[in-house]
Amino acid sequence: MIAFKLRAMILLSLFPVLGGCVNACATKDGGDDDDDDFVVGACDAGDAAFVRTSTLAVLGRRTYGQYEVDEVLAGATSSSENARRSAKTASRILDAVFADEEAYVDRWADAIMDHLRVPRMDDQEMGSCYGTRTRSDDAGALATHVRDNLANDPGDGGGAFTMRDLLESAIRADDLSPVYRGHLFAMMSRPIPAANVPPIEAELARRQDFGYLFDATYLNRDLVCLGCHNTEFSVTDDAGAQDRHWPLPGLLEKSLYGASTGPASGPAAAHAMFRCQDVVADGFFMCGAAGQTLAPWGWSGGCGDFAPAPPPDPAGISVTFAGLTGDATTVFDLEAVLKRGVDVLATDGLVLAGDGTPDDPEAAFAYLLAMSISEMVWEEIVGSPLTIANYYPRNQAQSDELKRLTDVFVASHFSLRSLVTAVLGSPYINQLAPAAGCGEGAYLMPAIYNPWSLGEATDELRNNSPGDGVSPLKSIVATRAAHTAMGWPLDENRTFDGNILGFNRGTGVFLKNAEPGFRGFDFQARLVWENAYAPCTAGAPDFITELVAAAGSATVQDVVVALKDRLVNEATIDVPSGEAAAIEALFGAALTAPASGVADLEGSTRRLCGALLSSPQFLLSGIADPVVGEVPSLNPGP
């Protein structure tokens, strides 16, 4: 009962913070520290807050405590620099955060697998391709080889590998294009089953399934929706104040399909390159590939074997996509188109003809993919997308931000680090909490987080405040943050673990297309989360074991502050809200009392831990705390 009351006090203590608003007008930092990647807002929360913000974004964990913040700042700032965060300081902070490469790779490997909708269960489960490794860390050599070679070229000489190997290598090489080229084949290695279905009907159903996944992940488009919403026109377009359609420049769909509404010959032509029959070798489900087959770039059989030179299409359909034509086109041709498109964009950018159609349909394809990845990375960090259900931005702020991120990404040849840096360099990031009262009004940010606020009745409410940027962590990120802080073991392939299927399903982890998961902790998800983490005993010895052992002559307050600093980065106890009284009731002792006098110090500390792990301060992101506190004397470090 006491633990429940404590949790309630923590929940209530956050509500006033979410009720305020700030002025987020952006101003460019002056002086020699200017950098195109960073625009520091007038209500930026400062360096210490940026360390905490970027650590959660880049590594998927919170800082280990104030001492880690202080260590990063000591190496990133100098006494001669201005008090306001500069672009140079931000760059140094990010250098320090990115230096934890193992955590960075693991955090973003999960995010990319979610974006690619890698199935974790049932018929199309990809554990043998994405859930296992056959190589050790290679500093990006494997991805570099794949980047520079087509799928039917020889391997790098290092033996077989899986997509998990390639994914982690690509993050280290700082080029995601090899992953998205490789996944075209990995995806096709898991066609849907087709029992008692005639061969041609089964073939067309499989192409439709592959095409749906491809359109959703690579293009962020839907052929059905293109009839009403495309880059050229939309039913929500308007020349005046009611304009709700803000596509990026360039008639991308027209370049891909010959018309903005899709191929004139119908959707089947847009997906005919996903031919399964005579291409996908006997394996997970038979597609009848005959003759010589190969493993792309010499990878593991768990990711599929394919025939590169099949006979003409048995369904007699000619492809219409990104310059591809003919009835013998396969995924090998699509992969080559994507490679060339990425290379063209990195060199020349997206070049448009006089009517707005991209000169190069291969570059148009790669640009759509870059837009999709850019939005994914933004949403991973910020929590809300930059497009709505029709796949386009709803206002100018969203459109401008998506274009800025995409242009950075393509110019860097699909560099994840450059893209993450660009997101963290947005003036909408690291803003002061609403309670700070920064600025001259309440809602002065454009509707970047919540585009539906434009429908409010009064002008004041049509914009956003930083409070609109508060969002729940993804379950995978929250789990990583909990395990990292507490020192609990974390299975990197836990999403493929059937033993924790109930937890993954209940907290919103992507499992398969029929169970796409969700982001947020509703009542049911909170029950599942609390059932797993309220006892705070996922592994021992852990942080609390060390904390209790180090207590010595410390007070109850010392123990509590050290734990709060570790889990939610708050090295304080709020007396007016009733938090102090609730903690004293939980420990059965005054905050000033010796910790050694508490009858069950470890048990009380774990109950407090469970409450903190279920609190908004732990499960939400988007509030930047500028306070620089004292380093708790009992925090034993990572």
PyMOL commands that set and color helices and strands:
alter all, ss='L'
color gray80, all
select helices_A, chain A and resi 2-19+31-33+47-59+66-76+87-98+101-115+127-130+141-148+163-173+177-188+199-219+225-227+252-257+267-271+296-298+301-303+331-348+361-382+396-411+416-424+434-436+451-455+459-462+466-469+475-486+494-496+498-507+523-533+543-550+556-568+579-587+595-597+601-613+616-619
alter helices_A, ss='H'
color red, helices_A
select strands_A, chain A and resi 471-472+620-621
alter strands_A, ss='S'
color yellow, strands_A
deselect
rebuild
show_as cartoon
